[in-house]
């Protein structure tokens, strides 16, 4: 609920491949924000192939600024490539909201496994208004997909 607004959040490259070094994996940890349209553990675009095991962790806490009004409630953002994302509305006094969550990429394959963890830590939660996918958006995952919700 800190005043952070993101149209789309990616754990890997923008039209650029990503190969994880050694046993390290791309990881997104989401804790406090106002609104995120879509979250992707992988990359953006066909050339953004990820070789590795992306992880998305969503364990949200109420931020210090959750009582403030937010100017971008429900607005649609149009990106330079013509794609659009509508931001979820934020309610005063509540945690931030997310549209959709993908363990994989957006039209970007993952060669490996994906992991999505939502509300898995003690006293943490999530407000997801759309869907949760272990895989990608129009993108293959060659390994396993795993989604864990709650403890």
N, C-alpha and C positions, 0 to 999 in steps of 0.2 A: 504493500500500500504506500510505499514511498513513491513520489511522483515520477514513475518510470513507465513510459508507454512505448511498446515495441510492436510493429506490424507483424514481422516474422522473425523468429529467432532460430539460428542454425548452429549446430555443433561443429560443422566442418565447412568446406570451401564453397565459394560462389563461382560456379563454373570452373572449378579447379579441383583436381583429384587430391586426395589426402590418404597417406599411408602412415599408420601409427608406428612409431619407433618402439622396438622391443615389446615389452609387456604393457605398455601404457595405452590407454584408450581415451578417445574424446568423450568428455563428460560435461553435461550441463547441469548445474545446481541452481534451482529457482527457489528463492526464499521470500522476497518482498518486492512488490511492484504494484502498479495501478491496473494495467491492462496489457495483454499480449494476444495478438490475433491467432497465430499458429506457432507451434514449437516443433522443430525437426531435429532429431539426433544426428542426422547425416547432413549432406550438402544440398546445394541448389543447382539443378541443371544436369543434363546427360553426361557432361564431362566431369562432374564432381563426384566420381566414384570413390567410395570410402573403403579402404582395405583395413579392417579393424573391427572393433566391437563398441559402437556408440552406446552411451548410457544417458538417460534423461531422468533426473531426480527432481520431483516437485514436492516440496515440504514447506508450505507457506505459513508465515506468521503475520499477525497484524502489525503493520508498520506504524511508526510514530505519527505519520501524517494521514492516517485513514479517515479522520474527521473532516478533511478538506473537500470542497467540491472539485470536480474534474471537468475540464473544458472539452474533452474529446469523447464523451460518452456516446458509444454506438456509431461513431463516424467511420466512413469507408475511406480507406487509403488506396490510391491508384499508383502503382509503381511504374518506373520508366519503361518496363517491358509490357505494360498494359494489364498485368495481373492485378487483382484487387483483393483486399482483405478488410473485413468489417471488424472493428474492435469491439470486444464485449463491453457492456456498460459496467460502470463501477458504482456501487452503492456506498454512500457515506457511512463510515463506521464498520465496514466489512473488509475482508481480505480482497486482494486483486483477483481478477477473472481472466481465464484463458479460453480461447475459442476451441481449437483442435490440437491434439498432441500426436505426433508420429515418432516412432522409435528410429525409423530410417529417414531417407532423404526425400526431397521434393523433385521428382523425376531424376533422381540420382541413386544409383544402386549402392548397396552395401555388400561387400564381400566379407562376411563374418556374421556375428550375432548382434541382436539389438536387445536392450534392456530398458524398460520404462518402470519407474518406481514412483507411486503417487501416494502421499500421506503415510509413508512407511516409518517415519520417525515419531517418537513420543511427542504428543501435544502439537503436532503439525497437521495441516489439512490442505485442501485444494478446492477451488471453485472452477470447474471445467464445464463450459456451457455447450461444447460441441461433442466430438467423438474422440476416442483414444484408440490408436492403432499401434500394434507392435512393429509392423512393417512400415514401408514408405508410402508416399503419395505418388501413384503411378511409377513405382520403382521397386525392383526386386531386392530381396534380402536372401543371400545364399545359405545362411546359417539358420539358427533358431531365433524366434522372437519370444520375448517373455515380458508380460505385463503383471505387475504386482500392485494391488490397490489395498491400502490399509495395512494393519500390522498382522 
